[in-house]
Amino acid sequence: MKNLDIVFNEQSLKHDVEWAMKRGQELFRQFAEAPMPREREEAWRYTHIEKVDVTGVEPKDFSPSISGSKDVIFTDMRTAVRNHADIMKKYFLLPNVKEDKISLMQKVFWTNGIFLYVPKGVDAGLLSSKVMLDRDVMSYTLIVLEEGASAKYFEETAGNAKLMTDITEIYLGDNSSLDFYVLQNAGGIIFSNKNAFIDKDARMQWVAGCFGGNLARLKIDNYFREQGGSAETSSFFVGTGKQHIDITTNAIHIAPNTTNNISNKGILRQDASSVYRGMIKIEKEAQKTISYLSDNTIMLGEKALANSIPGLMIDANDVKASHGSTIGQIDEHQLFYLRSRGLTREQAEKLIIEGFIEPSIEAIKDEDLREVYRKVVEGKSSC
């Protein structure tokens, strides 16, 4: 990434609360020492990170639009750092995963974000946040659910900026449950990292739709830290024009008796390209793990290009795990059948795209939200 260390330096740290500034400075030292990632590295393969130029980027403070905050703490990150330090200090910017220079950049130089805290036993219902990009934004979201708590969360980004980054960290207490819905439909360069730390018998669901960005990278990691935890991750994208979409989903099983299912689906039109990386890692103590991963991409454009890199790393001997991947052109037999029913080729392709993505949308547990996603898919399938 060109000029990263020039644009993002220690003078860029602007946190006005002393304890938060200290943590930022600690992470900045790691950021300054970390090497720049290269395309030949597995984590960045097929994405030309070296060509990304951040010259002129000036991340600004922003005010996310939030709704649905009954019985919980739900506020912007700067307010949370000032007013809820007793809770924040337990979770804020913890160095709990191995991070490269880009993810460290996202954590160190955040300009605002979201803090959600759901107390023990509380059902928070559906909450939502929306960021309209009219400037460069670096967002940090921290979500904490205490024991037995539950929530549904809808995160939407739209608009245009040169750079948008977000880092999301989720801590699920015992027997808690979170459904997290992502709708990314913004422009420019987008880097999004999302980590969930799943404790005993906790349940995590991700539904992530990636539609915007010239270069859009989404990374979702689930860490199963205690037994009984489970996660469902459904990511999907529709790429058009010259978009490049980079999606990574990882399941890291640390404790025994955990379950995971990952599904990624993609549509590429015109000259769009994509890379999907998915890894199931099962550590030695994580016996009785059940973990599955699938990736399926359809290419509609003659110059469209898809890459898929699924993997398994298994150090336990009593587990069930598998991965699968398919990449191909649209089924001409399906097209022929639909055209024989009076549809044009464009109409038939649109119907196939929407039908391919629909099972992922159906995983959303709110009909109004499902319609929001369907309208975006409909728009992208008509481009």
MIFILUM-454251 format. One record per residue (C-alpha): residue in one letter; x, y, z negated. Coordinates in steps of 0.2 Angstrom, whole numbers, padded with zeros to 4 digits, always signed. Each point is the difference from the previous one (the first is absolute). Example, Ala and Ser with C-alpha at 12.3 -4.5 7.8 and 13.67 -1.06 7.14 Angstrom:
2
a+0062-0022-0039
s+0006+0017+0003
//
This chain:
383
m+0000+0000+0000
k+0008+0016+0006
n+0004+0014-0013
l-0009-0009-0014
d+0014+0005-0013
i-0001+0018+0006
v-0018+0002-0001
f-0002-0010-0017
n+0013+0006-0012
e+0000+0003-0019
q-0006+0017+0002
s-0016-0007+0008
l-0005-0007-0018
k-0013+0012-0006
h-0009-0009-0014
d-0005+0013-0014
v-0001-0013-0014
e+0017-0004-0009
w-0003-0019-0002
a-0006-0002+0017
m+0014+0010+0007
k+0012-0012-0009
r-0007-0015+0008
g+0001+0008+0017
q+0018+0004-0003
e+0004-0018-0004
l-0008-0006+0015
f+0008+0014+0011
r+0017-0007-0005
q-0005-0017+0007
f-0007+0008+0016
a+0016+0010+0003
e+0011-0016-0002
a-0012-0011+0010
p+0005-0004+0018
m-0011+0005+0015
p-0010-0015+0006
r+0005-0006+0017
e-0011-0008+0014
r+0010-0016-0001
e-0005-0003-0018
e-0014-0012-0001
a-0011+0012-0010
w+0001+0013+0015
r+0002-0011+0015
y-0009+0006+0015
t-0004+0017-0008
h+0013+0013+0006
i+0002+0009-0016
e+0017+0007+0005
k-0009+0011+0013
v-0012+0008-0012
d+0005+0018-0003
v-0007+0009-0015
t+0008+0017+0005
g-0012+0014-0004
v-0010-0011-0013
e-0006+0010-0015
p-0011-0010-0012
k-0012+0011-0009
d-0012-0002-0015
f-0017-0005+0005
s-0017-0003-0008
p-0008-0017+0003
s-0019-0001+0001
i-0006-0012-0014
s-0017-0006-0005
g-0008-0013-0012
s+0009+0003-0017
k-0012-0006-0013
d+0008-0008-0016
v+0017+0001+0007
i+0015+0011+0002
f+0000+0005+0019
t+0010+0015+0005
d+0014+0006+0011
m+0018-0005-0005
r+0006+0017-0005
t-0014+0002-0013
a+0003-0018-0006
v+0018+0003-0004
r-0004+0016-0010
n-0015-0006-0009
h+0001-0019-0002
a+0019-0003-0004
d-0004-0013-0013
i-0007-0012+0013
m+0010+0006+0015
k+0017-0003-0009
k-0004-0019-0001
y-0001-0001+0019
f+0006+0015+0009
l+0014-0003+0013
l+0006-0016-0008
p+0015-0008+0009
n-0009-0017+0000
v+0003-0006+0018
k+0015+0000+0012
e-0002+0015+0011
d+0009+0007+0016
k+0004+0018+0003
i-0017+0004+0009
s-0011-0007-0015
l+0012+0009-0012
m-0003+0016+0010
q-0019-0002-0001
k+0001-0002-0019
v+0012+0014-0004
f-0007+0014+0011
w-0018-0002-0003
t-0010+0017+0001
n-0016-0006-0008
g-0011-0016+0000
i-0013-0009-0010
f-0001-0007-0018
l-0013-0013-0004
y-0002-0007-0018
v-0014-0012-0004
p-0001-0005-0018
k-0003-0017-0007
g-0016-0008+0005
v-0006+0014+0011
d-0008-0002+0017
a+0005+0016+0009
g-0011-0004+0016
l+0005+0008+0016
l+0013+0014+0000
s+0007+0009+0015
s+0014+0012+0005
k+0003+0008+0017
v+0015+0010+0006
m-0002+0011+0016
l+0017+0003+0007
d+0003+0018+0005
r+0018+0000-0007
d+0014-0013-0004
v-0006-0010-0015
m+0009-0012-0012
s-0013-0009-0011
y+0002-0010-0015
t-0014-0010-0007
l+0000-0009-0016
i-0015-0012-0005
v-0001-0009-0017
l-0014-0011-0005
e+0000-0007-0018
e-0006-0017-0005
g-0017-0004+0007
a-0002+0016+0010
s-0006+0001+0018
a-0001+0012+0014
k-0002+0003+0018
y+0011+0013+0009
f-0001+0007+0017
e+0015+0010+0006
e-0001+0010+0017
t+0013+0010+0009
a-0004+0010+0015
g+0007+0016+0009
n+0017+0004+0008
a+0017+0003-0007
k+0017-0004+0005
l+0003-0011-0016
m-0011-0009-0012
t+0006-0012-0013
d-0009-0008-0014
i+0005-0012-0014
t-0013-0009-0010
e+0004-0010-0016
i-0014-0010-0008
y+0000-0009-0017
l-0013-0012-0003
g-0003-0006-0018
d-0006-0017-0005
n-0017-0005+0008
s-0001+0017+0009
s-0006+0002+0018
l+0003+0013+0014
d-0006+0001+0017
f+0011+0012+0010
y-0006+0006+0017
v+0013+0010+0011
l-0006+0010+0016
q+0015+0008+0008
n-0004+0010+0015
a+0012+0015+0000
g+0013+0006+0012
g+0019+0001+0000
i+0012-0011-0009
i-0007-0010-0014
f+0009-0010-0014
s-0012-0009-0012
n+0006-0012-0014
k-0012-0008-0012
n+0005-0012-0014
a-0012-0009-0012
f+0006-0008-0016
i-0013-0014-0005
d-0001-0006-0017
k-0009-0015-0008
d-0016-0005+0010
a-0001+0017+0008
r-0007+0002+0018
m+0006+0011+0014
q-0008+0003+0016
w+0008+0011+0014
v-0010+0005+0016
a+0011+0011+0011
g-0004+0007+0017
c+0015+0009+0009
f-0006+0010+0015
g+0010+0017+0000
g+0018+0005+0002
n+0013+0001+0013
l+0010-0011-0011
a-0009-0008-0014
r+0007-0011-0013
l-0010-0009-0013
k+0007-0012-0013
i-0010-0009-0013
d+0008-0011-0014
n-0009-0010-0013
y+0010-0005-0015
f-0008-0015-0010
r+0008+0003-0017
e-0011-0012-0010
q-0010-0015+0003
g-0018+0000+0007
g+0003+0016+0010
s-0007+0000+0018
a+0000+0012+0015
e-0008+0001+0017
t+0008+0011+0012
s-0008+0005+0017
s+0009+0012+0011
f-0005+0005+0018
f+0004+0012+0013
v-0004+0007+0017
g+0014+0008+0009
t-0002+0011+0016
g+0011+0011+0011
k+0018-0001-0006
q-0003-0004-0018
h+0011-0011-0010
i-0007-0009-0015
d+0010-0009-0012
i-0009-0010-0014
t+0009-0011-0013
t-0010-0010-0013
n+0009-0010-0014
a-0005-0011-0014
i+0012-0003-0014
h-0005-0014-0011
i+0009+0001-0017
a-0012-0009-0011
p-0009-0017+0002
n-0018-0003+0005
t-0002+0015+0011
t-0009+0001+0017
n+0002+0011+0015
n-0007+0002+0018
i+0007+0013+0013
s-0008+0003+0016
n+0006+0013+0013
k-0009+0004+0017
g+0006+0011+0013
i-0006+0007+0017
l+0012+0009+0012
r-0005+0010+0014
q+0009+0010+0014
d+0019+0002-0005
a-0003-0003-0019
s+0012-0011-0009
s+0000-0009-0017
v+0010-0010-0012
y-0007-0011-0014
r+0011-0007-0014
g-0008-0011-0013
m+0009-0010-0014
i-0006-0012-0013
k+0013-0002-0014
i-0003-0013-0013
e+0013+0000-0014
k+0005-0015-0010
e-0012+0002-0015
a-0015+0003+0011
q-0006-0017+0001
k-0018-0004+0006
t+0000+0015+0011
i-0012+0001+0015
s+0005+0013+0013
y-0004+0002+0018
l+0004+0013+0014
s-0007+0002+0018
d+0004+0013+0013
n-0009+0002+0017
t+0002+0014+0013
i-0008+0002+0017
m+0008+0011+0013
l-0011+0008+0013
g+0013+0012+0008
e+0012-0007+0013
k+0014+0009-0009
a-0006-0003-0018
l+0013-0010-0011
a-0003-0009-0016
n+0013-0008-0011
s-0004-0012-0015
i+0012-0006-0014
p-0009-0011-0013
g+0010-0009-0013
l+0000-0011-0015
m+0013-0001-0014
i-0005-0014-0012
d+0010-0005-0015
a-0014-0010-0009
n-0005-0018+0005
d-0018+0000-0005
v-0008+0013+0011
k-0011+0002+0015
a+0006+0013+0012
s-0001+0003+0019
h+0001+0013+0013
g-0005+0002+0018
s+0001+0013+0014
t-0008+0002+0017
i+0004+0014+0013
g-0009+0000+0017
q-0009+0009+0014
i-0019+0001-0001
d-0010-0016+0004
e-0004+0002+0019
h-0014-0013-0002
q-0008+0011-0014
l+0001+0015+0012
f-0007-0010+0015
y-0015-0006-0011
l-0004+0017-0006
r+0001+0008+0017
s-0011-0014+0007
r-0013+0008-0013
g+0001+0016+0009
l+0014+0009-0010
t+0014+0010+0008
r+0018-0006-0005
e+0001+0016-0011
q-0016-0005-0009
a+0005-0018-0002
e+0018+0005-0007
k-0009+0012-0012
l-0011-0014-0006
i+0014-0012-0002
i+0010+0012-0010
e-0014+0004-0012
g-0004-0018-0002
f+0018-0005-0004
i+0002+0014-0014
e-0018-0003-0007
p+0005-0014-0012
s+0013+0011-0008
i-0013+0014-0002
e-0012-0012-0008
a+0011-0002-0014
i-0004+0017-0006
k-0013-0001-0014
d-0009+0016+0004
e-0011+0002+0016
d+0002+0019+0002
l+0019-0002+0000
r-0001-0015+0012
e-0009+0012+0012
v+0013+0013-0002
y+0013-0013+0006
r-0011-0006+0014
k-0001+0018+0007
v+0019+0002+0000
v+0002-0017+0009
e-0013+0004+0012
g+0009+0017+0004
k+0017-0009+0002
s-0008-0014+0011
s-0007+0013+0012
c+0017+0010+0003
//
